[in-house]
Amino acid sequence: MKNTPFTHKHIALGAKMAAFAGYNMPISYTGINDEHLAVRNNAGVFDVSHMGEFILKGENALDLIQRVTSNDASKLTAGKAQYSCLPNEKGGIVDDLLVYCIEENKTYMLVVNASNIEKDWNWISQHNTRGAEMHNISEKTCLLAIQGPNASGMLQPLTDIELVNLKYYTFAKGVFAGVPNVLISATGYTGAGGIEIYFEDKDGAADKIWDAIFETGGPKGLKPIGLGARDTLRLEMGFCLYGNDIDDTTSPLEAGLGWITKFTKDFTSRSIFEAQKAAGLQNKLVGFEMIDKGIPRHDYEIKDAEGQVIGRVTSGTQSPSLQKAIGLGYVKTAFAAQDSEIFIAVRDKLLKAKVVKVPFLS
């Protein structure tokens, strides 16, 4: 099991640790509900250094990205990022990712899911038929997500970059906590606002940045947050989790990711998605909230009033913010309309639920 440069910090803070994507990661410190609400109402720090980062460079870098991703990376200018996915050749999803434009038409950074680093690298390499320069910098890159409505203001004393004025899905490079060449990005997967910072752990940079963040933010209530709360936070926003809500068998159109599937360019499985769109989708990923008491879990069957299977749950939890059970799941399109009545099969019972608009938090 691998460690991140912050593993010793998590253990010293008494985090509950567990294996995740081959890394020894903190699941929670003071409890998922407590940590979740800390991020929604104030600010929290996630160690997400297990994520993967690839640099693509050269005159054919953009061409490669355009061919393997669904979104249109040609729209990116330096300092901007976009959410995208890597479609496979059968209309499924290899992974979802972020694409950062470091230098227009020349240098890009792709940020991929921890469990898919090798798979994604091999997939992109296989399509690199025109000699784009590729570097896997995952092992040497640290990534901290400082999320919450007060996160940017709290950390402003640590950098000259104007954090509060960083627009969503833009980034800047500069000095942070005395460490040079830190990429600060107004992104994150919580829907609570904040930033993510990428840097190399050279000359003790990881300890220096972690300590500075907590010396500055600690007195203002900044807390370390585990992966458990990261999951409940993203679910309240209706954000997809790879391996749960999207995978090699799911279409981005069925997953509600039509907005990152651009038919203005050629890319893997484009013809499959165009045919799906023309024919009409068979299934859709929907949000639902429980009416009967019970918590939906991954892979529970979704049924209609007659007990016929119409889909399956992909994610579910008791929402700490809403104090109600919520979930995501694929259902037949006829049951995808808002307020549709559906039933979740929990053991030998059918528990009533209704389809609701996502994000669950308005």
TAZI-V669845 format. One record per pair of residues at least 6 apart in sequence whose C-alpha atoms are under 7 Angstrom apart, sorted by the first residue. I is the first residue (numbers start at 1). J is the second residue. Records with the same first field share a line. If there is no record, write none. Layout:
I: J / J
This chain:
1: 22 / 23 / 24
2: 22 / 23 / 24
3: 23 / 24
4: 49 / 50
5: 206
10: 26
14: 29
15: 26 / 28 / 29
16: 26 / 27 / 28 / 29
17: 24 / 25 / 26 / 27
18: 24 / 25 / 26 / 27
19: 25
21: 114 / 115
23: 50
26: 226 / 227
27: 226 / 227 / 228
28: 225 / 226 / 227 / 228
29: 225 / 226
32: 228 / 229
33: 320
35: 225 / 229
36: 229 / 233 / 320
37: 321
38: 44
39: 147 / 148 / 192
40: 148 / 192
41: 148 / 149
42: 148 / 149 / 150
43: 146 / 147 / 148 / 149 / 150 / 151 / 222 / 223
44: 146 / 147 / 148 / 222 / 223 / 224 / 225
45: 144 / 145 / 146 / 147 / 223 / 224 / 225
46: 144 / 145 / 146 / 224 / 225 / 226
47: 143 / 144 / 145
48: 143 / 144 / 145
49: 141 / 142 / 143 / 144
50: 114
51: 112 / 113 / 114 / 138
52: 111 / 112 / 113 / 114 / 117 / 138
53: 109 / 110 / 111 / 112 / 136 / 137 / 138
54: 109 / 110 / 111 / 135 / 136 / 137 / 138
55: 108 / 109 / 110 / 134 / 135 / 136
56: 107 / 108 / 109 / 132 / 133 / 134 / 135
57: 106 / 107 / 108 / 132 / 133 / 134
58: 106 / 107 / 132 / 133
59: 105 / 106
60: 130 / 131 / 132
61: 106 / 107 / 132
62: 105
64: 128
66: 72 / 73 / 267
67: 266 / 267 / 268
68: 86 / 87 / 124 / 267 / 268
69: 84 / 85 / 86 / 87 / 267
70: 84 / 85 / 86 / 87 / 260 / 261 / 262 / 267
71: 84 / 260 / 261 / 262
72: 262
76: 101
77: 101 / 104
78: 101 / 102 / 103 / 104
79: 101 / 102 / 170 / 171 / 172
80: 100 / 101 / 169 / 170 / 171
81: 98 / 99 / 100 / 101 / 169 / 170
82: 98 / 99 / 100 / 169
83: 97 / 98 / 99
84: 96 / 97 / 98 / 260
85: 93 / 95 / 96 / 97
86: 93 / 94 / 95 / 96
87: 93 / 94 / 268 / 269
88: 94 / 268 / 269
89: 268 / 269
90: 269
91: 251 / 269 / 272 / 273
92: 247 / 248 / 249 / 250 / 251
93: 246 / 247 / 248 / 249 / 250 / 251
94: 247 / 248
95: 242
96: 112
97: 110 / 111 / 112
98: 110 / 111 / 112
99: 108 / 109 / 110 / 111
100: 108 / 109 / 110
101: 107 / 108 / 109
102: 108
140: 200 / 201
141: 198 / 199 / 200 / 201
142: 198 / 199 / 200 / 201
143: 196 / 197 / 198 / 199
144: 196 / 197 / 198
145: 188 / 195 / 196 / 197
146: 194 / 195 / 196
147: 192 / 193 / 194 / 195
148: 192 / 193 / 194
149: 192 / 193 / 194
151: 194
152: 163 / 164 / 194 / 195
153: 164
154: 217
155: 213 / 216 / 217
156: 163
158: 176 / 177
159: 175 / 176 / 177
161: 174
166: 186
167: 186
168: 186 / 187
169: 185 / 186 / 187
170: 185 / 186
171: 183 / 184 / 185 / 186
172: 183 / 184 / 185
173: 181 / 182 / 183 / 184
174: 180 / 181 / 182 / 183
175: 181 / 182
176: 182
177: 209 / 212
179: 205
181: 199
182: 197 / 198 / 199
183: 197 / 198 / 199
184: 195 / 196 / 197 / 198
185: 195 / 196 / 197
186: 194 / 195 / 196
187: 194 / 195 / 196
188: 195 / 196
189: 234
190: 230 / 233 / 234
191: 234 / 237
214: 222
232: 317 / 319
236: 319 / 359 / 360 / 361
237: 358 / 359 / 360 / 361
238: 358 / 359 / 360
240: 246
244: 314 / 315
245: 314 / 315
246: 255
252: 258
254: 281 / 283 / 284 / 285
255: 284 / 285
256: 285
281: 333
282: 332 / 333
283: 330 / 331 / 332 / 333
284: 330 / 331 / 332 / 333 / 336
285: 328 / 329 / 330 / 331
286: 328 / 329 / 330 / 336 / 355
287: 327 / 328 / 329 / 355 / 356 / 357 / 358
288: 326 / 327 / 328 / 353 / 354 / 355 / 356
289: 325 / 326 / 327 / 353 / 354 / 355 / 356
290: 325 / 326 / 352 / 353 / 354
291: 352 / 353 / 354
292: 351 / 352 / 353
295: 316 / 317 / 318 / 325
296: 316 / 317 / 327 / 344
297: 313 / 315 / 316
298: 313 / 314 / 315 / 316
299: 312 / 313 / 314
300: 312 / 313 / 344 / 345 / 346
301: 309 / 311 / 312 / 313 / 344 / 345
302: 309 / 310 / 311 / 312 / 313 / 342 / 343 / 344 / 345
303: 309 / 310 / 311 / 342 / 343 / 344
304: 310 / 342 / 343
305: 342 / 343
310: 331 / 332
311: 330 / 331 / 332
312: 329 / 330 / 331
313: 328 / 329 / 330
314: 328 / 329
315: 327 / 328 / 329
316: 326 / 327 / 328
317: 325 / 326 / 327
318: 324 / 325 / 326
319: 325 / 326
336: 355
337: 355
338: 355 / 356 / 357
339: 354 / 355 / 356
340: 354 / 355
341: 353 / 354 / 355
342: 352 / 353 / 354
343: 350 / 351 / 352 / 353
344: 350 / 351 / 352 / 353
345: 351
